[in-house]
Amino acid sequence: MVYTIVVHLYAKDDQTSISKLQHKLIEASTVYGKDRETVGWHVMQSVSDPRAFTIVERYERESSQKYHLENPYWKSFDPYVIPLLEKPMDLRRFNELDVNNAAAGDHVHDRADPSIGQMYEDA
């Protein structure tokens, strides 16, 4: 089962903070994506609010994050990023559900949800 951490970050309201945060997250992704037992380390920026960023860290298992925390780069990340943020990071931890091995009686949508189609109307 894949262990996932999702972190939401919100930059201060100035272009310098936004740009510095964007570049640091890109750099961090290239470093952390190579850590042992890391499935993926993805960074995103909101399409509607350039101050809003999200990190999705995916590890083989919960204990795999120890390699991430042991990476020497970790010591420089928070001291650089925290001063660029308007509010504290929002960190959430998840175990991904194994949809490929769902039990026969589990609920699965067998038709399109009309709200999904509407979601892309204005795109």
N, C-alpha and C positions, 0 to 999 in steps of 0.2 A: 504494500500500500504506500503510495507516495504521500510524503509529509510536505505541507505547503504553508508558507508564511506570506501574508499579504500585508504590505505596509503602505499606508497613505501618508503623503507629505504635502504640506501646503506652504509655498514660498512666500516670503515677504513681498509687499506690493511695490517692487522696483525691478527694473529690467536687469540690473546687475545680479541681484539675488537669483532671479529666475534663470538667467544664463549660466551662472556658476553652478547652480543645483543641477541643471540639465547636463552640463559637461561632466560633473562629478558622478552622476548616476550612470552615464554612458561608460565612463572609465571603470566604475565599480562593476558593472555588468561584464566587461571583458576580463576583469581579474577574477571575480567570484564564479563566473561561469565555468572556469577551469578547475575549481576545487573538487577534490575527491568526493564521490557519491552525490554530486550535484547534478540533478536532472536538467535544470534550467534556472537561469537567474535573469529575469526579464524586467525592463524598465519601460514605463509608459508615461505620456503626458496627455492630459485631457484635451480633447478637440474643442471644447467650449470654454475652458478656463485654463489659460497657460500657467497659472500658479499651482495647479493641482497635478501631482505626480503619484504614480503607484509603482511599487516594486512587487513582483511575484517571484518568490524563491521556492523552488521545488527540489526536494531532496529524496533520496531513495527511502529513507526512514527518518524518524525523529532524531535518532542519535547521530545521523549524518551531519547535522548542523554544527557539530563540534569542529569539523574540518574548516568550516566557514569562520567560526569564532577564533580558531587558531591561526588563521591567515594573518600575517603581519600587517597587511593593508587595513585590517579591521581597526587597529589603533588610531589610524588617521581619519577614518570615515566620519564618525560622530562629531569629533571636534571641528571638522570642516563644515559639515552639513547643518548641525543644530543652529548656529548663528544665522543661517540663511532662511530659517523657517519662521512663519508667523505663529504657529501653534505646535505643540508636541506631536511627534509621529504617532499615528494610530496603527498599532501592530496587532494582527490577528493570526491565529494558528489554526490549521485545518488538517484533517486526514481526508484525502481525496476518496470519493466513493468509487468502487470498482463497478462501473456500469456494464462491463463485458461479462461479469459473472453474477448479474442480478438474478434473484430467485424467480422461478416461473410465475409466481403470483404477484410479483412486484408491479407497481403501477408504471406503465410506460405510455406516453402519449402516442396514440395511433392515428391522429389527425393533426393538421396544422392548427396552431393556436392563432385565431384571427389577429390578435394583438401583435404577433411577430411580424406578420405581413405589413401591418400598419407602421411598424417601427421603422421601416425603410422607405416609406412613401416619399418623404421629403429629402432623402439623401441625394 
